[in-house]
Amino acid sequence: MKKHLLLFFALMAIATGANAAEELNVAGQNVDLTTSGNITGSDITINEGGKLYYDASTKTLTMKDVRIVRGYDNQRCITSSVDGLTIYIEGTVDFNSVVAAAIRLNNGVANTIMAANARRLKIED
């Protein structure tokens, strides 16, 4: 009986998405959500004085003077299922995705996009 109850609760957790892991992908780079750090990649251009940084303690992705271009073989610029993610934009930030929506914030999670001293936010799909 105990094995059946354990199996039942395990299946219920999977069915309700309770075990779904949070993920953040920026320009094809899976971000380690447990540590803070800079994000780099071949599809990312960071202009002088700019930064692309994830802060694990606040769940904040900071983008300053950044350009992300995704080609035909690639997908979105940003995909997130992080509940409580804040995307903080400064300076000039450009997203260009040829074959998919540039940004996908998955349903069911709370997200915030903030702009401070932003000169331009350009999103091309």
Residue pairs with C-beta under 8 A, 6 or more apart in sequence:
12 18
13 19
17 108
20 81
21 81
22 33
22 81
22 82
22 83
22 109
23 30
23 33
23 79
23 80
23 81
23 82
24 30
24 31
24 33
24 54
24 61
24 78
24 79
24 80
24 81
24 82
24 85
25 31
25 76
25 78
25 79
25 80
26 39
26 41
26 44
26 52
26 54
26 61
26 68
26 77
26 78
27 39
27 41
27 43
27 44
27 68
27 70
27 74
27 77
27 78
28 41
28 43
28 70
28 74
28 75
29 39
29 40
29 41
29 44
31 39
31 54
31 61
32 56
33 54
33 56
33 59
33 82
34 56
35 56
36 53
36 54
36 55
36 56
36 57
37 53
37 54
38 51
38 52
38 53
39 52
39 53
39 54
40 46
40 52
43 68
43 69
43 70
43 71
43 74
43 77
44 52
44 66
44 67
44 68
45 66
45 67
45 68
45 69
46 52
46 65
46 66
47 65
47 66
47 67
47 91
47 92
48 65
49 64
49 65
49 91
50 64
50 65
50 66
50 91
51 62
51 63
51 64
51 65
51 66
52 61
52 62
52 63
52 64
52 66
53 61
53 62
54 60
54 61
54 62
55 61
55 62
58 86
59 82
59 84
59 85
59 86
60 85
60 86
60 87
60 88
61 78
61 85
61 86
61 87
61 88
62 88
62 90
63 87
63 88
63 89
63 90
63 93
64 89
64 90
64 91
64 93
65 90
65 91
65 92
65 93
66 91
66 93
66 94
67 93
67 94
67 96
68 77
68 78
68 94
68 95
68 96
69 94
69 96
70 76
70 77
70 96
70 97
70 98
70 99
70 100
70 102
71 98
72 98
72 99
74 97
74 98
74 99
75 97
75 99
75 100
76 97
76 100
76 101
76 102
76 103
76 104
77 95
77 96
77 97
77 102
77 103
78 87
78 95
78 102
78 103
78 104
78 105
79 103
79 104
79 106
80 104
80 105
80 106
80 109
80 111
81 106
81 109
82 109
82 111
83 109
83 110
84 109
84 110
84 111
85 105
85 109
85 111
85 112
86 111
86 112
86 113
86 114
87 111
87 112
87 113
87 114
88 114
88 115
88 116
89 113
89 114
89 115
89 116
89 118
89 121
90 115
90 116
90 117
90 118
91 117
91 118
91 119
92 118
92 119
92 120
92 122
93 118
93 120
93 121
93 122
94 120
94 122
94 123
94 124
95 102
95 103
95 122
95 123
95 124
96 102
96 124
97 124
97 125
100 125
101 125
102 123
102 124
102 125
103 123
105 111
115 121
